Amino acid sequence: MKSFLSVLMLMGLATGVARAQGNYEIQVYGSDTEPPRSTMVELHSNFTADGQRRFIDGVDPTYRAEHETVEITQGINRWAEVGFYFFTSEQSGTGIQWVGDHIRPRVRVPESWHWPVGASLSMEFGYQRAFFDRDTWTWEIRPIVDKQLGRWYLAVNPALERTLHGPDVNLGLDFAPAAKVSYDFSKVVAGGLEYYADYGSIRDIASLHDQQQQFFPSIDLNVSPKWELNFGVGIGPTAATDHWIIKGIVGRHFSWGHQHL
């Protein structure tokens, strides 16, 4: 297991402008993986209330776009899972469109290692149509570190992205970190702040004007171990960022065999 994690990290480290903003699956990952013999089905709903209003290099504007993403995650064993994404977009003038699909295997550090923090690593590969992103084939490596400190929860996802086919293929690795801090106001309600960014190529970090940065005040509702409920409103302060996004995540765990949640 240790050697497997080392190989994945080396793959990520061996490989001028922030890339196009996704707005499909807006989430800061925690380190836990889906248990074996169980499946997580999530619906990510994101509405861009104020975003890009014109075509740029043939890419569809984001203004008033409704993005619906179905994510299905299957537990493999106690430290591994695989996720699948199906992206769609609905907008006046274009109707409902299929955007693309991604697959995401993930492994985590087992509890038996007794690390002081939770840690996992995901690798996401996928295709998206050029009408929505000129970089049609992409790859992402996402280290995930989190920690529960009493009522406080902290998570950091310093993701690295790579274009495999498209105009940005020569830019190398792109740094797109995400982070979350939240506080449990009760056993049911947790509120906090999520942060998402794209700083551009690690060889040439973009200027602040060209960086994508978003802040999402958010709420998590812990109504049941079987359900995941997250809602937030995103504010984009930089010129390269969509300025207002409303997001919601509704997820449901399904157990098979003797595994129960």
ABEGO torsion letter per residue (X at the ends): XAAAAAAAAAAAAAXXBBBBBAGABBBBBBABBBBBGBBBBBBBBBBBABBBABBBGGBBBABGBBBBBBBBBBBABAABBBBBBBBBBBBBGAEBBBAEBBBBBBBBBBAAAGBABBBBBBBBBBBBBAAABABABBBBBBBBBBBBBEABBBBBBBBBBBBABEAAAAAEBBBBBBBBBBBBABAABBBBBBBBBBAEBAABBBBAAABBBBBBBBBBBBABAABBBBBBBBBBABAABBABBBBBBBBBBBBBEABBX
